[in-house]
Amino acid sequence: MKNTIEKQKKESGTITRKILFNNYRNLGIKTPQSLTLNSRADKDSIGELIIVIGGNNIGKTNVLDGILALNNGIDTDRDAPDFIYGESCEPSVKIVLSNGKTWGYSVDSKGQTVFENKTPIPSKPVPKAVEYKMSQELANHFQQYSRQHHYGHNNNILADAKNAMDKMALLTNEIQQKLIQHINNLLGIGSDYSLKLIAEIDRYQKDIKEYKSAVTESKNYQKIVDEMNQRVTDEAGIPLVPNIIPYKEENISQSDMTVKISNLAKSKFFTKLFKLLDIKCEDILTCCERVNANKMGNAALDNIQKDMNIKLKAFTKQFNKMYTFDDKEYSFAFRLETKNYCSQYHMAPQH
């Protein structure tokens, strides 16, 4: 009985996650190509380090960009294979999570889709920004007749319509009807010129309505995705839709490790390091200013420096686990200096 219970507990924690690339650049051409994201089938192993190995130009960067596409979306012009001609290749990237049930989250150029036990919930297209540029004829019409005061109230109609169109807003039925009436009165009912301008206004109204509808549908669909994501999190213990944070390594030189107190808050290196170590830059600046003004003794500076180095020690331990492969370990220390020592700030490696 005890073994059965333990087996059930173990099976309940069994979970796998895979990413499937389909016609994404040079990955998954015609047949989807998968990448397993965990080496052991238990949720505690999710998030372990994955090493992608391959020769030059084999597609390692495409794997990373494909993972980022789960957040950023897919552009067919950029991400479709460029070496297949005469065939339609819609690129997509899907993440599949399984722990007895199977869930999926897929992105392509049309938007996003969620799956449950391989059954897709139809996706809605992601609305693209409406690009409307008023024709020169209509622009001239607005400019010419809005300056002629003898048209009286029509001047306000033109101004209201142009203001709405400049803001990409839907024209009210009243403004639209009055605008059409105004164009017909000026240019003649049924004339080629009036028909052309009215057709442009109708086309503008249609585009804006479709855009607003797509925005609403997208918001509604995002609600479905969020609900599915929460349900998977509740049942499987990890979210279906990953939170992808791209890491960009920045080169740090020895000169970056010394900065004047006045420039401390502007230093990208120290502000990032302080955030990591939960150190408040404002506390350091205030203390140094008071010491330099002889309102506090150097002991206050020593105490802050001591607290900072305690936090840095824990960071150093993790650093050595990642970057040292022999008995030689790195050690780091902060050193705060007052104006008597050039008002500089150091983080110095000690070997």
Secondary structure, 3 states (H helix, E strand, C coil): CHHHHHHHHHHHCCCEEEEEEECECCECCCCCEEEECCCCCCHHHCCCCCCCCCCCCCCHHHHHHHHHHHHHCCCHHHHCCCCCCCCCCCCEEEEEEECCCEEEEEEECCEEEEEECCEEECCCECCCCCCCCCCHHHHHHHHHHHCCHHHCCHHHHHHHHHHHHHCCCCCCHHHHHHHHHHHHHHHCCCCHHHHHHHHHHHHHHHHHHHHHHHHHHHHHHHHHHHHHHHHHHHHHCCCCCCCCCCCCCCCCCHHHHEEEHHHHHHCHHHHHHHHHHCCCHHHHHHHHHHHHCCCCCHHHHHHHHHHHHHHHHHHHHHHHHHHCCCCCCCEEEEEECCHHHCCEEEEEEEC
